[in-house]
Amino acid sequence: MLQIGIRALKAGLSEFVRRAANGETIVVTERGRPVAELVPHRSTELPARLAEMVRRGEVTLASKAAGLPRVRGRMRPGSSLSDVVVEERRNERLLR
């Protein structure tokens, strides 16, 4: 892992970006103290096999809200999450 000062980074930015693109992690320092990292970009694209399975309808990608139950209860100041869960379960039993 390469450590480079801010001035040297500014002077050779293109070179350091190229090195990061090739897989190297570069630690940026200010007065000898690490302050940032220049790292390779991680692709957000689906792997080819998974993309093909989605295209054929064999799998469905989850969305952020998919599969999460809606919370009906409200958190009151001073109550804990377990209190809310107990109250929800009590209400469900009463509705049955």
MODELLER restraints for C-alpha pairs under 7 A, 6 or more apart:
rsr = mdl.restraints
at = mdl.atoms
rsr.add(forms.Gaussian(group=physical.xy_distance, feature=features.Distance(at['CA:1:A'], at['CA:25:A']), mean=5.67, stdev=0.5))
rsr.add(forms.Gaussian(group=physical.xy_distance, feature=features.Distance(at['CA:1:A'], at['CA:26:A']), mean=5.98, stdev=0.5))
rsr.add(forms.Gaussian(group=physical.xy_distance, feature=features.Distance(at['CA:2:A'], at['CA:25:A']), mean=6.78, stdev=0.5))
rsr.add(forms.Gaussian(group=physical.xy_distance, feature=features.Distance(at['CA:2:A'], at['CA:26:A']), mean=4.91, stdev=0.5))
rsr.add(forms.Gaussian(group=physical.xy_distance, feature=features.Distance(at['CA:2:A'], at['CA:27:A']), mean=6.06, stdev=0.5))
rsr.add(forms.Gaussian(group=physical.xy_distance, feature=features.Distance(at['CA:3:A'], at['CA:26:A']), mean=5.83, stdev=0.5))
rsr.add(forms.Gaussian(group=physical.xy_distance, feature=features.Distance(at['CA:3:A'], at['CA:27:A']), mean=4.61, stdev=0.5))
rsr.add(forms.Gaussian(group=physical.xy_distance, feature=features.Distance(at['CA:3:A'], at['CA:28:A']), mean=5.89, stdev=0.5))
rsr.add(forms.Gaussian(group=physical.xy_distance, feature=features.Distance(at['CA:3:A'], at['CA:29:A']), mean=6.72, stdev=0.5))
rsr.add(forms.Gaussian(group=physical.xy_distance, feature=features.Distance(at['CA:4:A'], at['CA:27:A']), mean=6.21, stdev=0.5))
rsr.add(forms.Gaussian(group=physical.xy_distance, feature=features.Distance(at['CA:4:A'], at['CA:28:A']), mean=5.10, stdev=0.5))
rsr.add(forms.Gaussian(group=physical.xy_distance, feature=features.Distance(at['CA:4:A'], at['CA:29:A']), mean=5.89, stdev=0.5))
rsr.add(forms.Gaussian(group=physical.xy_distance, feature=features.Distance(at['CA:5:A'], at['CA:28:A']), mean=5.64, stdev=0.5))
rsr.add(forms.Gaussian(group=physical.xy_distance, feature=features.Distance(at['CA:5:A'], at['CA:29:A']), mean=4.70, stdev=0.5))
rsr.add(forms.Gaussian(group=physical.xy_distance, feature=features.Distance(at['CA:5:A'], at['CA:30:A']), mean=5.87, stdev=0.5))
rsr.add(forms.Gaussian(group=physical.xy_distance, feature=features.Distance(at['CA:6:A'], at['CA:28:A']), mean=6.22, stdev=0.5))
rsr.add(forms.Gaussian(group=physical.xy_distance, feature=features.Distance(at['CA:6:A'], at['CA:29:A']), mean=6.17, stdev=0.5))
rsr.add(forms.Gaussian(group=physical.xy_distance, feature=features.Distance(at['CA:6:A'], at['CA:30:A']), mean=6.15, stdev=0.5))
rsr.add(forms.Gaussian(group=physical.xy_distance, feature=features.Distance(at['CA:20:A'], at['CA:26:A']), mean=6.91, stdev=0.5))
rsr.add(forms.Gaussian(group=physical.xy_distance, feature=features.Distance(at['CA:20:A'], at['CA:38:A']), mean=6.46, stdev=0.5))
rsr.add(forms.Gaussian(group=physical.xy_distance, feature=features.Distance(at['CA:20:A'], at['CA:39:A']), mean=5.48, stdev=0.5))
rsr.add(forms.Gaussian(group=physical.xy_distance, feature=features.Distance(at['CA:20:A'], at['CA:40:A']), mean=4.96, stdev=0.5))
rsr.add(forms.Gaussian(group=physical.xy_distance, feature=features.Distance(at['CA:21:A'], at['CA:40:A']), mean=5.07, stdev=0.5))
rsr.add(forms.Gaussian(group=physical.xy_distance, feature=features.Distance(at['CA:21:A'], at['CA:41:A']), mean=6.94, stdev=0.5))
rsr.add(forms.Gaussian(group=physical.xy_distance, feature=features.Distance(at['CA:23:A'], at['CA:40:A']), mean=5.36, stdev=0.5))
rsr.add(forms.Gaussian(group=physical.xy_distance, feature=features.Distance(at['CA:24:A'], at['CA:39:A']), mean=6.68, stdev=0.5))
rsr.add(forms.Gaussian(group=physical.xy_distance, feature=features.Distance(at['CA:24:A'], at['CA:40:A']), mean=6.73, stdev=0.5))
rsr.add(forms.Gaussian(group=physical.xy_distance, feature=features.Distance(at['CA:25:A'], at['CA:37:A']), mean=6.82, stdev=0.5))
rsr.add(forms.Gaussian(group=physical.xy_distance, feature=features.Distance(at['CA:25:A'], at['CA:38:A']), mean=5.80, stdev=0.5))
rsr.add(forms.Gaussian(group=physical.xy_distance, feature=features.Distance(at['CA:25:A'], at['CA:39:A']), mean=4.70, stdev=0.5))
rsr.add(forms.Gaussian(group=physical.xy_distance, feature=features.Distance(at['CA:25:A'], at['CA:40:A']), mean=6.85, stdev=0.5))
rsr.add(forms.Gaussian(group=physical.xy_distance, feature=features.Distance(at['CA:26:A'], at['CA:37:A']), mean=5.59, stdev=0.5))
rsr.add(forms.Gaussian(group=physical.xy_distance, feature=features.Distance(at['CA:26:A'], at['CA:38:A']), mean=4.99, stdev=0.5))
rsr.add(forms.Gaussian(group=physical.xy_distance, feature=features.Distance(at['CA:26:A'], at['CA:39:A']), mean=6.49, stdev=0.5))
rsr.add(forms.Gaussian(group=physical.xy_distance, feature=features.Distance(at['CA:27:A'], at['CA:34:A']), mean=6.37, stdev=0.5))
rsr.add(forms.Gaussian(group=physical.xy_distance, feature=features.Distance(at['CA:27:A'], at['CA:36:A']), mean=5.94, stdev=0.5))
rsr.add(forms.Gaussian(group=physical.xy_distance, feature=features.Distance(at['CA:27:A'], at['CA:37:A']), mean=4.48, stdev=0.5))
rsr.add(forms.Gaussian(group=physical.xy_distance, feature=features.Distance(at['CA:27:A'], at['CA:38:A']), mean=6.35, stdev=0.5))
rsr.add(forms.Gaussian(group=physical.xy_distance, feature=features.Distance(at['CA:28:A'], at['CA:34:A']), mean=5.76, stdev=0.5))
rsr.add(forms.Gaussian(group=physical.xy_distance, feature=features.Distance(at['CA:28:A'], at['CA:35:A']), mean=5.88, stdev=0.5))
rsr.add(forms.Gaussian(group=physical.xy_distance, feature=features.Distance(at['CA:28:A'], at['CA:36:A']), mean=5.06, stdev=0.5))
rsr.add(forms.Gaussian(group=physical.xy_distance, feature=features.Distance(at['CA:28:A'], at['CA:37:A']), mean=5.71, stdev=0.5))
rsr.add(forms.Gaussian(group=physical.xy_distance, feature=features.Distance(at['CA:29:A'], at['CA:35:A']), mean=5.40, stdev=0.5))
rsr.add(forms.Gaussian(group=physical.xy_distance, feature=features.Distance(at['CA:29:A'], at['CA:36:A']), mean=7.00, stdev=0.5))
rsr.add(forms.Gaussian(group=physical.xy_distance, feature=features.Distance(at['CA:53:A'], at['CA:59:A']), mean=5.92, stdev=0.5))
rsr.add(forms.Gaussian(group=physical.xy_distance, feature=features.Distance(at['CA:54:A'], at['CA:60:A']), mean=6.04, stdev=0.5))
rsr.add(forms.Gaussian(group=physical.xy_distance, feature=features.Distance(at['CA:73:A'], at['CA:84:A']), mean=6.44, stdev=0.5))
rsr.add(forms.Gaussian(group=physical.xy_distance, feature=features.Distance(at['CA:73:A'], at['CA:88:A']), mean=6.66, stdev=0.5))
rsr.add(forms.Gaussian(group=physical.xy_distance, feature=features.Distance(at['CA:75:A'], at['CA:84:A']), mean=6.68, stdev=0.5))
